[in-house]
Amino acid sequence: MAVWGDKRLASLPDVPSMKELGYDAILHIWSGLLAPAATPALVMTILRDAARRTAENPKFKDAMAKVETPIAYLDAPAFKSFLEYDARRLEVAVQRIGKVAEN
């Protein structure tokens, strides 16, 4: 038994992380807001500001802490980069287990 993060969970202090066990296997369970490409810039600004303010809200932070869900807010450019990185990482993992042909 192990947790998928890079460190142990406070609620499971005796359960090691995959990283502790020597596996390079960290699973990101991310959530994000996506909008159509044609969304007006003003609407995007309002949505991005609302998402940022929510991530910074003490009540939201407290709720996420109670369920041991870390907040790693990324604005649009950084989130796009993260999604591209995570997709490449997952593609390599799937190829290693032989579920898709390598290019």
C-alpha positions in Angstrom: 0.0 0.0 0.0 1.3 3.5 -0.8 0.0 7.0 -1.5 0.4 8.5 -5.0 1.8 11.8 -3.9 5.4 12.6 -3.2 4.9 12.7 0.6 2.8 10.9 3.2 -0.7 12.0 4.1 -1.3 13.2 7.6 -4.3 10.9 7.9 -2.2 7.9 6.9 1.1 8.6 8.6 2.3 4.9 8.4 1.6 4.6 4.6 4.7 5.5 2.6 4.5 7.4 -0.7 5.4 5.8 -4.0 8.4 8.0 -4.1 9.6 6.8 -0.7 9.3 3.2 -2.1 11.6 4.1 -5.0 8.9 4.6 -7.7 8.8 7.6 -9.9 5.0 7.5 -9.8 3.3 10.6 -8.7 -0.3 11.0 -9.9 -1.7 14.5 -10.3 -5.4 14.7 -9.9 -6.1 18.2 -11.3 -9.1 20.3 -11.8 -9.3 23.3 -14.1 -11.6 25.7 -15.8 -11.6 25.6 -19.6 -13.5 27.9 -21.9 -14.0 27.9 -25.7 -11.3 29.7 -27.7 -13.7 32.4 -28.8 -14.6 33.4 -25.3 -14.3 37.3 -25.1 -11.2 38.6 -23.3 -13.3 40.4 -20.7 -15.2 37.2 -19.8 -11.8 35.4 -19.5 -10.4 38.1 -17.2 -13.5 37.8 -15.0 -13.3 34.0 -14.8 -9.6 34.0 -14.2 -9.9 36.5 -11.4 -12.8 34.6 -9.8 -10.7 31.3 -9.9 -7.7 33.0 -8.4 -9.8 34.6 -5.6 -11.4 31.3 -4.9 -8.0 29.6 -4.6 -6.9 32.3 -2.1 -10.1 32.2 -0.1 -9.5 31.1 3.5 -12.7 29.1 3.7 -11.8 27.3 0.4 -8.3 26.6 1.7 -9.7 25.2 5.0 -12.2 23.0 3.2 -9.4 21.6 0.9 -7.1 21.0 3.9 -9.8 19.0 5.7 -9.8 16.5 2.8 -6.0 16.7 2.4 -6.3 18.2 -1.1 -3.4 20.6 -1.8 -4.2 23.7 -3.8 -1.7 24.5 -6.6 -3.4 27.4 -8.4 -2.0 28.1 -11.8 -3.2 30.9 -14.1 -4.0 30.1 -17.7 -0.4 30.2 -19.2 1.1 28.1 -16.4 -1.9 25.7 -16.3 -1.5 25.2 -20.1 2.2 24.3 -19.6 1.3 21.9 -16.8 -1.3 20.2 -18.9 1.2 19.7 -21.7 3.8 18.3 -19.3 1.3 16.0 -17.6 0.0 14.7 -21.0 3.6 13.9 -22.1 4.3 12.2 -18.8 1.2 10.0 -19.0 1.8 9.1 -22.6 5.3 7.8 -21.7 3.8 5.8 -18.8 1.1 4.2 -21.1 3.7 3.4 -23.7 5.9 1.7 -21.1 3.1 -0.7 -20.2 2.6 -1.5 -23.8 -0.9 -0.1 -24.3 -0.2 2.2 -27.3 2.4 2.0 -30.0 5.3 4.3 -29.8 5.7 6.9 -32.6 
